[in-house]
């Protein structure tokens, strides 16, 4: 059993480190070939932050553990809002005044409702997976169009995205980090899925529960690191933007992958409890970030503490009731 926990810790550590290296390398290559920094920031960097969840989902599906992949998708979205934003707000209260974020929030809700509509029959089929993946493709095309249309970068979030991109990384070094990042993402994912699956079997709990707890927390650590780093640099819009972008990718990419291998059965409790909590937290985040009467949205330390308390309570509930 200790070996399984060691596999989980090693897998998470590799995922956190390699996701950052892969994203920096891919972003540098794109910039070196003349792609707009804004396009790079809104697409490649957004995808890179969800790379751990995507790779874990692929490995879980290959290892016939689709429940782990579904749990990872929903659990990571819960963790991104309640854990990541909660911890970030406790460090430095967040202020949000980005028009870009207010454009992204309704899109996140659109995809939440889309995924719910596909899950309502308690099955995720191959066609459902294709619908989610084509929705992701459409979203990326729309993001690219929006970035290309943006003639100035007056929006705070857009400025912060460009400022965070790696500068002057030569192609040779960039390609090296892309390859190393991909290889270590795969290794880290394999170790995490193997250890998590063994733990689930040892404690006689479902792969979904392990996915929505241990694995979801582990794959959300890159978002936590990026968000905390952002708020320490006073980049509040980018911090929340990372969470929104990651949650969209989780719904469209991570959730869809297992259904491309086999149909996935969904327990009704997942929709009525776990998915509902994800939706409620998204509503809470949106209300906090939107602001009122032209004033910027605020996530205070009190609100951050409430978010984190909600996350911890949820994790304890899952582990106690499913032990």
TORDREN-198367 format. One record per residue (C-alpha): residue in three letters; x, y, z. Coordinates in steps of 0.001 Angstrom, whole numbers, padded with zeros to 6 digits, always signed. Example, Ala and Ser with C-alpha at 12.3 -4.5 7.8 and 13.67 -1.06 7.14 Angstrom:
<gudos>
ALA+012300-004500+007800SER+013670-001060+007140
</gudos>
This chain:
<gudos>
UNK+000000+000000+000000UNK+002857+002402+000779UNK+004191+001750-002718UNK+000829+002799-004191UNK+000841+006069-002233UNK+004423+006655-003373UNK+003316+006101-006981UNK+000548+008695-006545UNK+002929+011268-005027UNK+005570+010650-007702UNK+002959+010837-010453UNK+001517+014115-009183UNK+004983+015644-008809UNK+005912+014728-012381UNK+002596+016055-013714UNK+003004+019425-011997UNK+006574+019952-013198UNK+006209+018563-016722UNK+002973+020457-017495UNK+004794+023734-016897UNK+007764+022720-019084UNK+005509+021496-021892UNK+003430+024683-021881UNK+006460+026987-021920UNK+008045+025046-024780UNK+004881+024927-026892UNK+004187+028625-026320UNK+007763+029556-027291UNK+007602+027509-030518UNK+004336+029173-031512UNK+005731+032645-030843UNK+008957+031857-032698UNK+006919+030925-035786UNK+005087+034242-035727UNK+001822+033351-034037UNK+000312+036250-032094UNK+001237+036171-028375UNK-002429+036703-027547UNK-003476+033693-029631UNK-000749+031643-027960UNK-001861+032724-024504UNK-005550+032077-025055UNK-005125+028677-026731UNK-001827+026862-026164UNK-001329+028028-022581UNK-004963+027266-021762UNK-004608+023749-023173UNK-001297+023227-021406UNK-002823+023892-017985UNK-005251+021009-018582UNK-002614+018648-019990UNK-002374+016571-016776UNK-006128+015939-016713UNK-006161+015034-020414UNK-003230+012587-020168UNK-004666+011014-017008UNK-008033+010622-018743UNK-006400+008858-021704UNK-004468+006480-019448UNK-007527+005792-017308UNK-009546+004910-020418UNK-006783+002669-021757UNK-006599+000905-018372UNK-010382+000355-018421UNK-010993+002827-015579UNK-013439+005291-017184UNK-014914+006192-013801UNK-011554+007593-012759UNK-011493+009830-015845UNK-015058+011100-015269UNK-014308+011708-011592UNK-011138+013550-012549UNK-013023+015869-014925UNK-015758+016816-012453UNK-013504+016743-009388UNK-010870+018956-011023UNK-013512+021582-011801UNK-014632+021509-008175UNK-011024+021718-006980UNK-010169+024563-009372UNK-012901+026781-007953UNK-013100+025769-004299UNK-009466+024818-003616UNK-007429+026886-006103UNK-009397+030139-005922UNK-010022+029617-002210UNK-006315+029350-001400UNK-005420+032199-003775UNK-007973+034544-002169UNK-006701+033674+001301UNK-003230+034762+000215UNK-004330+037950-001570UNK-007987+039027-002020UNK-008812+038940-005728UNK-010233+041817-007776UNK-011682+041144-011218UNK-012479+043836-013783UNK-011817+042036-017064UNK-014361+042219-019880UNK-012763+039085-021332UNK-013610+037122-018187UNK-017211+038288-018330UNK-017324+036979-021894UNK-015845+033610-020877UNK-018141+032974-017913UNK-021340+032558-019990UNK-019436+030201-022309UNK-018447+028065-019325UNK-022117+027811-018347UNK-023018+026898-021931UNK-020664+023928-021834UNK-021820+022915-018340UNK-025382+022682-019664UNK-024207+020894-022822UNK-022342+018228-020830UNK-025292+017843-018457UNK-027626+017323-021414UNK-025373+014557-022710UNK-025126+012920-019272UNK-028826+013105-018415UNK-029454+009622-019875UNK-026801+008300-017430UNK-024532+007256-020256UNK-021660+008885-022094UNK-021575+007419-025592UNK-019131+007656-028477UNK-021403+010229-030157UNK-021524+012240-026908UNK-017734+012249-026830UNK-017555+013476-030414UNK-020021+016269-029641UNK-017842+017439-026756UNK-014640+017253-028823UNK-016150+019164-031753UNK-017410+021736-029250UNK-013813+022062-028033UNK-012630+022572-031596UNK-015280+025240-032126UNK-014263+026929-028879UNK-010594+027020-029931UNK-011512+028485-033320UNK-013630+031121-031584UNK-010802+031938-029152UNK-008356+032338-032018UNK-010794+034610-033855UNK-011344+036738-030762UNK-007604+037066-030192UNK-006950+038011-033808UNK-009751+040591-033665UNK-008340+042192-030533UNK-006369+045109-031977UNK-005292+046508-028627UNK-004630+044837-025328UNK-006425+047252-023060UNK-008141+044406-021216UNK-006238+043547-018042UNK-006498+039803-018500UNK-005151+039982-022064UNK-002205+042091-020898UNK-001427+039611-018136UNK-001567+036666-020554UNK+001003+038233-022886UNK+003255+039308-020003UNK+003434+035738-018681UNK+004593+034141-021955UNK+008235+032973-022095UNK+010562+035382-023917UNK+013505+034586-026173UNK+013466+030798-025853UNK+015212+029374-028954UNK+013442+026637-030933UNK+016004+023994-030010UNK+015387+024534-026306UNK+011639+024887-026829UNK+011350+021593-028738UNK+013442+019915-026032UNK+011014+021006-023315UNK+007982+019983-025372UNK+009358+016466-025815UNK+010534+016169-022210UNK+007234+017574-020966UNK+005152+015129-023002UNK+007232+012131-021968UNK+007137+013029-018281UNK+003418+013855-018469UNK+002839+010337-019749UNK+005058+008757-017096UNK+003529+010848-014315UNK+000022+010033-015497UNK+000781+006302-015665UNK+002161+006303-012119UNK-000790+008303-010789UNK-003433+006124-012458UNK-001690+002905-011392UNK-001308+003982-007773UNK-004806+005461-007558UNK-006426+002359-009074UNK-004595+000082-006630UNK-005691+002251-003698UNK-009313+002130-004912UNK-009188-001652-005071UNK-007518-001946-001663UNK-010192+000169+000029UNK-012993-001281-002088UNK-014136+002101-003390UNK-014990+002994-006968UNK-012492+004465-009389UNK-014832+007459-009664UNK-014345+008299-005981UNK-010558+008066-006295UNK-010746+010177-009455UNK-012856+012888-007857UNK-010670+013083-004732UNK-006973+012091-004921UNK-006537+012318-008699UNK-008572+015535-009078UNK-006546+017285-006390UNK-003280+016071-007932UNK-004077+017174-011465UNK-005315+020564-010201UNK-001965+021377-008600UNK-000578+022987-011808UNK-003565+025364-011776UNK-002926+026039-008084UNK+000741+026834-008733UNK-000087+029087-011702UNK-002867+030870-009820UNK-000854+031509-006669UNK+002057+032720-008803UNK-000331+035025-010642UNK-001849+036621-007563UNK+001621+037145-006071UNK+002387+039202-009204UNK-000936+041043-008841UNK-002319+039285-011939UNK-005779+038625-010534UNK-007613+038392-013868UNK-005176+035790-015175UNK-005580+033744-012003UNK-009346+033421-012459UNK-008972+033127-016223UNK-006782+030043-015729UNK-009536+028417-013666UNK-012293+029209-016180UNK-010222+028017-019141UNK-009169+024826-017365UNK-012763+024028-016395UNK-013904+024412-019999UNK-011181+022044-021204UNK-012044+019544-018486UNK-015675+019454-019585UNK-014945+019188-023299UNK-011690+017215-023514UNK-011200+015271-020278UNK-014839+014192-019940UNK-015109+013110-023567UNK-012005+010904-023804UNK-013223+007732-022009UNK-016366+007563-024167UNK-014215+007326-027296UNK-013024+003911-026079UNK-016271+002510-024644UNK-019668+003744-023513UNK-019449+005008-019921UNK-022260+004459-017418UNK-022950+007429-015133UNK-024434+006937-011677UNK-027441+009170-010944UNK-025771+010329-007696UNK-022951+011834-009757UNK-025398+014155-011508UNK-027559+014998-008505UNK-024688+015615-006094UNK-021214+015988-007632UNK-022207+017692-010886UNK-024712+019860-009020UNK-021989+020980-006611UNK-019737+021836-009554UNK-022563+023938-011018UNK-023292+025666-007691UNK-019611+026548-007213UNK-019475+027937-010750UNK-022492+030138-009968UNK-020813+031326-006749UNK-017539+032111-008561UNK-019417+034004-011279UNK-021318+036146-008788UNK-018084+036975-006967UNK-016178+037799-010165UNK-018918+039784-011901UNK-019121+042771-009574UNK-021993+045233-009235UNK-022802+048705-010551UNK-019598+048924-012552UNK-017396+048036-009586UNK-014867+045188-010000UNK-015768+041771-008685UNK-014097+040763-005440UNK-013189+037443-003874UNK-012284+038423-000325UNK-010399+036320+002202UNK-013720+035464+003854UNK-015148+034217+000551UNK-011915+032368-000158UNK-012119+030728+003252UNK-015710+029664+002577UNK-014717+028186-000789UNK-011853+026237+000780UNK-014060+025056+003658UNK-016588+023806+001099UNK-013864+021912-000733UNK-012485+020291+002419UNK-015981+019331+003576UNK-016693+017766+000199UNK-013477+015748+000250UNK-014103+014514+003801UNK-017676+013574+002894UNK-016526+011559-000114UNK-013833+009700+001803UNK-015990+008994+004866UNK-019174+007914+003079UNK-017359+005780+000532UNK-014795+004141+002792
</gudos>
